Amino acid sequence: MLIGEDIGILGAGVAGLAVARALALRGAKVTVYEQAPEIREVGAGLQISPNGVRVLAGLGLDPVSRAVRSKGVRLMDGYMGREVLYLDLAAYRPNDDFLLMHRADLIDLLHQGARDVDVDIRLHHKVEDIDGDEDGVTLNFEGGATARHGIVLGADGLHSKLRPMLNGPAKPFFTGQTAWRATVPALGGEPEVAMVHMAAGRHVVSYPLRGGEIINIVAVEERSDWIEEGWFHEGDPEELRRNFSNFCPGITALLGRVEQVSRWGLFRHPVAVRWHSDRTALLGDAAHPTLPFLAQGAVMALEDAWVLADCLGKLPLDQALPAYQMCRRPRVTRVIEAANANARNYHLSGPKRFLGHTALRLAGQLAPKQAVEKFAWLYDYDVTAE
């Protein structure tokens, strides 16, 4: 159904580049428009669970060579530095890849993958307006340039131009949480696991990247002052250290090595009610921004990309886009709800914290495999097999 179909994609992030390659592999003529002057990502790690790795494999891409294969997730008491629960992925899911990967490396992998199948990637193209009719979609760019395509896909993130056209203005709300993000050089010998140090109203996630050469840090705290949304606002390393100074020595020492840090406010966005029109569709953060408490933002974008391309490749257009939304919306809604629950559980205080950590310790001692399998519904999902 896609041979020669002319498709325009807004945004050259994870969702945009993944769907571009998926569509081109099915025969479409694909153009990606990116408002930035270059395709680059800086200073950020991400986790790719098996459901995302399967999509990359389905696209013919190999992320494993560019990532650290995680052996597990270690939940820690942030104050004492004592283990609460270890999710032993190597023991109970030995055939699955849980990858710790620098975002820049994933973008580079997807970018090269798109170029290898002749996707036309046009930088410095900022969309100002989108006009659709029964025959196609016209894109109007800053500076006066225009382009027209049979189908246009919005993979343009939180500030999508297409989403408000389909759903009206978004109404996100500040969660009362601020996140800090940094990387530091590794000292050597750090375990190949994701560490989550939990405390009342705050937590710190850390894990190795790039063969263990650097450590990725994400620190989240509850605070009342509003912080602007977006990843690239510069923060003060000294403020970061002050705000987490009551954590265990391992974490305070880690934060003591931070020289540069970004800071952003976490906002909860509703999942878009309407994901498509007759010739347009949303995917990734443009459709369903996700809080970073289940490590599924990039993975959901990958799943979206595969399902959208698959629907367009197998069904007539008037059936493909509704089928895509019908398949994806319940799935991402469940993932977002699980991420929101994790945020609450990481930040317990008082008696709830004692009871919650005690329950986790007992689960790890009595039923360690079942603790790992709690999210089997998430990790076992394979959009490439459907």
N, C-alpha and C positions, 0 to 999 in steps of 0.2 A: 504493500500500500504506500510505501514511502519512496519508491524509486523516482528520483528527480524532484521530489517535493521540496519547495523552497521555504526554509524555516529560519527565522531570526530569533536569537536568544539574547536577552538582556542580562549582562553580568558574567564575568569570567572568574567566578569563585568555584567552590567545590561543585555546587549544583549545576551551574552553567556549563562548565567544562566537561563534567561527566555526562550530562544529557547530550551535549554536542557530539561527543564520540559515539555514544549509544545510537544516536539518530544517523550519523554518517555511516556507521557500520551497517545500518539497514537500508542504505541507499539514498538518504536525503542529501540535499544541498544545504549546508549549514553555514550561517554567518553569526558570529558572536560579537556583540558590542559591549565594550568596557569603557567606563568613563575615565578611569585612571590612565596616565601616560605610559604605564608599564604594568606587567603582571608580576606582582611580588607580594609575599607575606613575610612578616618579620616576627621574631621573638615569641612564638607560641607553640605549645605542644597540643596534641589531641590524641584521643584513644579511639582506635578503630576495632570494634568488636567483630566476631565472626560473621554476623549478618551483613556488615559493610565490606569485609574482606571478600565475601562471595560475589558481591557486585563488582568489585575491582577485578576479580578473576574472570567473571563473565565478560568484562570489557576487554579482556586480554592484557591486563596490566598486572605487574608484580610489585606490590608494596613491601613485601617481606624484606627484600634486600636493603630497603631504605629505613627500616624500623627496628626497634627493640621488641622482641617477643616477650610479652609480660608473662611471668610465672604465677602471678596472683595479685590479690588486693588485700592489703593489710590495714584494718581499722584499728586505730590507736587512741588511747586516752591522751588528749593533747596536753594535759597538765603533767601527768606522771611519766609519759612516754612508754606506757605499758600496753601490750597488745590486748585488744578486746576480741577481735575475730580475724582469722586468716582465711580468706577464700582461696583455696589451693587450686588454681586453674590448671597447673601442669599435671597434678595428680588426677583430677576428676574430669578434665576436659583436654586430654593430651593431644587429640586430633584437631583441636580448634586453634586458630590464630587470634590472640588478643594482642593488638599491636599498639605500641607507644611510638608516635611519629611526630616529627616536626611538621607544622602546617605548611611551611614553605616547601618541604619535600613532597607532600601530597599534591600541592598546587602544581609543582614542577612536573610531577608524574602525569597528572591529568592534562596539563598544557601540552606536553610533548605528545601524549596520546591523541589529543585532538588534532594537532598539526600533522601527525602521521597519517591521518585519514582525510587530509585536505580540508579541514575546517578553516574557514576564513575568519581570522580573529582581528578585529579592528579596534585599536586603542583610541583613547581621547575622544570617545563618542558618548556624550552625555545626553540622554533622552529628555526632552522637555514636554513632549505631548505624544499621544498615541491615538490614531484614528482608525477605527475598523469599519468595514462594510461587508456585504455578503460575499465579495470576491477576494478580500485580502485585508491586510493591516498596514497602515502607513506609519512610519516612525519619523518624528520631527526632532532633529538634534539641535543642541545649542550651537549657534553660529549659522544656522540656516540650512544645513544639509538635510536631506530626507532619504528614506529607503522604504521599499515596499516588499512584503513577504506574504506568502499564503497563510502562514501560521507564525505567531509570535509567542515566545515563552518568557515569562518573567522569573528570572533567577537572580533578581537584583536586591535581595536581602531585606533588611529591616525597613529601609527607606524606599521600598519599591514604588516605581511609578505606576505599575499596572494594578497592584492590589487595591488602592483606593478607587480606581475606576470600576472595579468589580464589586467592591464592598462598602464604599464610602470611607470616610476618615476612620483610622484606627484609634482605639481608646486604651492604650496600655497604661498600667499603673505601676508606680515605684514599689518594689517589694520591701523596701526598708533594708536592703542588703547592698553592700558595695564589694566589688571584687578587685583584687590586685593580681597582676600577672608579671612574672619575671622569669629569666633563665640565669643560671650561674654555672661556671665551669665545675665539672665533677671533680671530686678529690681522688676518685678511684675506689673500686670495690663496692660501690653502691649496689644493692640488690635490684634485680630486674623485676620490680613489682611497683604497683601504684600504692602509695602510702596516703592514708587519710587520717590526719590528727584532728580529733573532735574535741570541742570545748563548748561551754555555754555561750550561745550566740555567735559562734565563729568556728571555722575549721580551715585547715591547710592541706592541700593536695600536692604531692610531689612525686616525680618519677623521672627516670633517665631517658634521654633521647640521643640519637645519632651515635649508636654503638657505645653508649655510656659516657660520651664526652661531656655532655651538659645535663643539668637537672632543670626540669620544668617545674615552676611553682605557681600555684593559684591559691590565693588566700581570700577567704570570704568572711565578712563581718556584718553583723546587724547594727545599723546606725540610723538615726532619724533624719540627718541632713541629706537632702536630695543631691545626687550626683548625676551628671549627664550620661546618657546611654552612649555606648560606642567603645571600642577596644583601645583606641589610640590616644587617650588623654594621659598626659604625663603625671605621674605621682611622685611623692617624696619618700625615698627609701627610709629616712629617719622616722617619718610618721608610721610607715608600715611596721618598723621594728617596735616602736612604742606601743602600737595597738595590739601587738601579739607578744608583748614582753613577758607575760605570765605563762607562756607555753614552756614545754620541757626544753632542756639544754640542746637537744638535737635540732629542734626547730629554730630556736633563737640563734644558734650558730649558723644554720643554713640561711636565715634571713639576714644575718650579719654580713654575708658575702654579696648581698644584692647591691648593685651599683646603679641600675636603672630599673624603673618599674612603671607600668601603666596601671590606670585605675578607672573603673567605670561602674555606673549604677546598673543594677539588675532590674529590669522591667518585665512584668508578665503581660504578654500579648495574647489576645484571644486567637484561637485557630480560625482562619478565614472561613466564613460561611460558604462563600462562593469561590471556587478555585478556577473557574473557566467561563469563557463566553463561547460563541460559535467558533472563533479562530484564535483564541488566546488561552493561556493557562499559566498558573503559578506553580512554583516548586521551591523546596528548601525553606529558608527563613522568610521568604516573601509570603509563603502560605502559612507557616507555623513556627515562629521563633520559639526556641527551646532554652530553658535555663540550664546552666552547665552542671547539673547535679546527677546526671546519669551517663554523661559522655556520649550522647547520641545526636548532637546537632549535625555534625558532618555525616554521620552514618544515615540519618533520616534523609538528608539531601541525596546521598547515593542511592538509597532505596527509591526515592521519588523519581530520580533520573531514569532508573531502569524500567520502572513500571510505566511511566509516561511514554517512553520510547517504545516499549513493548505494545502498549495499547494502540499507539499511532501506527505501529507496524502491522498490526493484526486486524484492526477494525476500521470501518469507515469513520471519517472525522466526527460526524454527528453522534456516533456511539463511543468513540475512543475517549474523548475528554470526560464525559460523564462517568464512564467506567473507571477511569483513572482516579477521579475524586472519590467514587464509591469505594474503591479498594483502599485508598491511602488515608482518608480522613479518620476512620475509627482507629486505625493503627497508631497514627501520630498522636491522637488525642490520649490514648492509653499511655504512650511513652511519656508525654508531657506531664500527665498526672503522677506517674511514678517518679519522675524527676522532682516534682514539687514535694512529694512525700519524703524523698531523700534529704531535701533541704531542711525539713523540719527535724528529721531524725538525727542529722549531724549536729544540731544545735541545742539538744536537750539540756535542761538545767535542773538542779535540785533533785527531788525524789524521782522525777521522771527519768533523769539522766542515770541515776543509780539503777533503777529497775530496767531501763532499756539496755544498758551495758551488761547487766547481769544476764538478761535474756540472750543477748548475743553470745556471751561467753559460753553459756550452757548449750546453745545451738552448735557452736563450734566444737565442743567437747563430745556431745552426744550424737550429733547428726551432721558431720562436716560436709558430706556430699550433698545433703538436702539444702544446706546453706548456700552452696554454690549453685544448685539447680533452681533457686528461687526465681531467677530471671531466665529460665530456659525458654519461656514464651517469647522473650526478646531475642536471645542469641541464636536460637534454632531456626528462626524465620529465614526463609530463602526465597527472595522474590525472583531469582533467576530460574527457579524450578516450577513456578506457577504458570 
